[in-house]
Amino acid sequence: MFYIADILNEKLKQEQINVTVIEPMVNAMKFLETMVMLKYDNSVSVNPDIRSAEISCIKR
């Protein structure tokens, strides 16, 4: 859907339909960026002695 989200938004606007199209790829990337900035990961450890891999933020 990432390749038609802008076209769909424009068509809906032309038809005066007030609907927000959430583009899934952009949404997923923003979620991952937030996870990295907050130094979260998605690992689950049953042993508290095992540490998750540390995520380093890339400075822009």
Z-matrix of the N, CA and C atoms (Angstrom, degrees):
N
C 1 1.449
C 2 1.526 1 111.22
N 3 1.328 2 117.81 1 -17.35
C 4 1.457 3 119.63 2 -177.11
C 5 1.529 4 112.70 3 -58.33
N 6 1.296 5 117.21 4 -27.85
C 7 1.461 6 119.88 5 -176.98
C 8 1.525 7 113.30 6 -84.32
N 9 1.330 8 118.33 7 -9.34
C 10 1.468 9 119.17 8 179.16
C 11 1.526 10 113.06 9 -118.94
N 12 1.328 11 118.15 10 -0.96
C 13 1.464 12 120.62 11 -175.92
C 14 1.527 13 112.03 12 -59.56
N 15 1.336 14 117.56 13 -45.47
C 16 1.469 15 119.88 14 -179.84
C 17 1.529 16 111.64 15 -65.61
N 18 1.323 17 116.12 16 -41.52
C 19 1.467 18 120.16 17 178.49
C 20 1.527 19 110.13 18 -63.19
N 21 1.321 20 116.28 19 -43.89
C 22 1.459 21 120.80 20 179.73
C 23 1.524 22 111.17 21 -63.34
N 24 1.321 23 117.49 22 -43.26
C 25 1.464 24 120.81 23 177.56
C 26 1.521 25 111.13 24 -59.32
N 27 1.329 26 116.92 25 -42.60
C 28 1.463 27 120.90 26 -179.88
C 29 1.528 28 111.35 27 -65.31
N 30 1.323 29 116.69 28 -44.02
C 31 1.476 30 120.33 29 179.17
C 32 1.528 31 110.97 30 -62.81
N 33 1.317 32 116.80 31 -42.30
C 34 1.468 33 120.03 32 178.46
C 35 1.528 34 111.15 33 -64.00
N 36 1.330 35 115.91 34 -39.21
C 37 1.465 36 120.12 35 178.01
C 38 1.528 37 110.79 36 -64.00
N 39 1.340 38 116.94 37 -42.04
C 40 1.463 39 121.24 38 178.83
C 41 1.523 40 111.40 39 -62.48
N 42 1.305 41 116.35 40 -35.40
C 43 1.469 42 121.35 41 179.44
C 44 1.535 43 112.20 42 -85.18
N 45 1.329 44 116.01 43 3.82
C 46 1.466 45 123.56 44 -179.07
C 47 1.531 46 111.84 45 56.73
N 48 1.324 47 114.65 46 40.48
C 49 1.464 48 121.08 47 175.44
C 50 1.522 49 107.07 48 -101.89
N 51 1.321 50 116.10 49 116.34
C 52 1.460 51 121.93 50 -174.44
C 53 1.531 52 110.34 51 -89.36
N 54 1.341 53 114.93 52 80.09
C 55 1.461 54 121.45 53 179.96
C 56 1.519 55 107.83 54 -130.83
N 57 1.315 56 116.87 55 135.46
C 58 1.453 57 121.09 56 176.62
C 59 1.521 58 109.27 57 -92.95
N 60 1.331 59 115.49 58 126.27
C 61 1.460 60 121.07 59 176.27
C 62 1.523 61 107.03 60 -96.78
N 63 1.311 62 116.32 61 117.68
C 64 1.459 63 121.06 62 178.55
C 65 1.519 64 107.41 63 -91.86
N 66 1.312 65 115.06 64 116.43
C 67 1.456 66 120.64 65 -177.71
C 68 1.531 67 108.27 66 -81.47
N 69 1.325 68 118.50 67 118.33
C 70 1.462 69 121.44 68 -170.65
C 71 1.525 70 115.12 69 -64.86
N 72 1.330 71 119.31 70 -35.72
C 73 1.461 72 119.44 71 -177.80
C 74 1.524 73 111.31 72 -68.77
N 75 1.327 74 117.09 73 -43.59
C 76 1.468 75 120.68 74 178.06
C 77 1.527 76 109.36 75 -63.78
N 78 1.309 77 116.87 76 -42.11
C 79 1.452 78 121.54 77 179.16
C 80 1.533 79 111.10 78 -60.34
N 81 1.323 80 116.75 79 -43.94
C 82 1.463 81 121.26 80 179.14
C 83 1.526 82 111.40 81 -64.76
N 84 1.324 83 117.21 82 -41.65
C 85 1.469 84 120.57 83 -180.00
C 86 1.520 85 111.12 84 -65.00
N 87 1.332 86 117.27 85 -41.71
C 88 1.463 87 120.34 86 178.39
C 89 1.532 88 110.64 87 -64.31
N 90 1.329 89 116.57 88 -37.93
C 91 1.455 90 120.46 89 177.36
C 92 1.534 91 110.33 90 -62.90
N 93 1.337 92 116.88 91 -44.90
C 94 1.463 93 120.25 92 178.59
C 95 1.524 94 112.01 93 -63.63
N 96 1.335 95 117.26 94 -40.54
C 97 1.464 96 120.56 95 176.80
C 98 1.522 97 110.67 96 -59.49
N 99 1.328 98 116.60 97 -42.53
C 100 1.465 99 121.02 98 178.90
C 101 1.524 100 110.89 99 -64.16
N 102 1.331 101 116.75 100 -42.15
C 103 1.473 102 120.64 101 177.85
C 104 1.526 103 110.81 102 -58.78
N 105 1.338 104 116.69 103 -43.27
C 106 1.465 105 121.04 104 -179.79
C 107 1.523 106 110.35 105 -66.25
N 108 1.336 107 117.15 106 -46.00
C 109 1.468 108 120.17 107 -179.21
C 110 1.525 109 111.92 108 -61.18
N 111 1.327 110 116.88 109 -35.85
C 112 1.460 111 121.07 110 179.72
C 113 1.530 112 112.56 111 -86.31
N 114 1.338 113 115.87 112 0.83
C 115 1.465 114 123.05 113 -179.21
C 116 1.520 115 112.29 114 57.81
N 117 1.331 116 115.56 115 38.45
C 118 1.460 117 121.66 116 174.92
C 119 1.515 118 108.68 117 -95.17
N 120 1.303 119 115.52 118 158.25
C 121 1.459 120 119.42 119 170.09
C 122 1.524 121 107.66 120 -140.12
N 123 1.307 122 116.54 121 178.66
C 124 1.459 123 119.32 122 -176.10
C 125 1.526 124 111.95 123 -109.27
N 126 1.343 125 116.66 124 19.60
C 127 1.455 126 118.76 125 -178.48
C 128 1.526 127 110.44 126 -82.96
N 129 1.301 128 114.58 127 150.70
C 130 1.458 129 121.17 128 177.81
C 131 1.524 130 107.11 129 -125.89
N 132 1.319 131 115.73 130 121.87
C 133 1.457 132 120.20 131 179.37
C 134 1.513 133 109.87 132 -113.41
N 135 1.308 134 116.19 133 134.67
C 136 1.456 135 119.89 134 175.07
C 137 1.523 136 109.90 135 -91.03
N 138 1.329 137 117.39 136 -18.49
C 139 1.450 138 122.59 137 178.83
C 140 1.523 139 108.57 138 -103.69
N 141 1.336 140 119.21 139 117.18
C 142 1.467 141 120.53 140 -177.36
C 143 1.527 142 113.34 141 -66.56
N 144 1.326 143 117.99 142 -15.18
C 145 1.466 144 120.49 143 178.31
C 146 1.523 145 112.20 144 -78.20
N 147 1.324 146 117.26 145 -15.51
C 148 1.460 147 121.44 146 178.96
C 149 1.519 148 107.71 147 -88.69
N 150 1.319 149 115.94 148 122.25
C 151 1.464 150 120.24 149 -179.16
C 152 1.519 151 109.90 150 -97.06
N 153 1.312 152 115.46 151 144.31
C 154 1.463 153 120.87 152 176.82
C 155 1.518 154 109.11 153 -69.94
N 156 1.305 155 116.17 154 153.50
C 157 1.465 156 120.19 155 176.69
C 158 1.519 157 108.93 156 -63.28
N 159 1.312 158 115.63 157 135.41
C 160 1.472 159 119.48 158 -179.50
C 161 1.513 160 108.77 159 -78.94
N 162 1.319 161 115.27 160 134.71
C 163 1.462 162 121.28 161 179.72
C 164 1.511 163 107.82 162 -101.15
N 165 1.316 164 116.22 163 124.89
C 166 1.465 165 119.36 164 177.82
C 167 1.512 166 109.39 165 -99.66
N 168 1.325 167 115.34 166 138.94
C 169 1.465 168 120.64 167 179.52
C 170 1.527 169 109.08 168 -80.26
N 171 1.303 170 115.36 169 142.74
C 172 1.458 171 121.02 170 176.33
C 173 1.515 172 106.86 171 -94.02
N 174 1.312 173 115.81 172 121.77
C 175 1.468 174 119.75 173 -179.77
C 176 1.515 175 108.97 174 -83.66
N 177 1.318 176 113.66 175 135.36
C 178 1.466 177 119.75 176 -179.66
C 179 1.495 178 110.01 177 -101.29
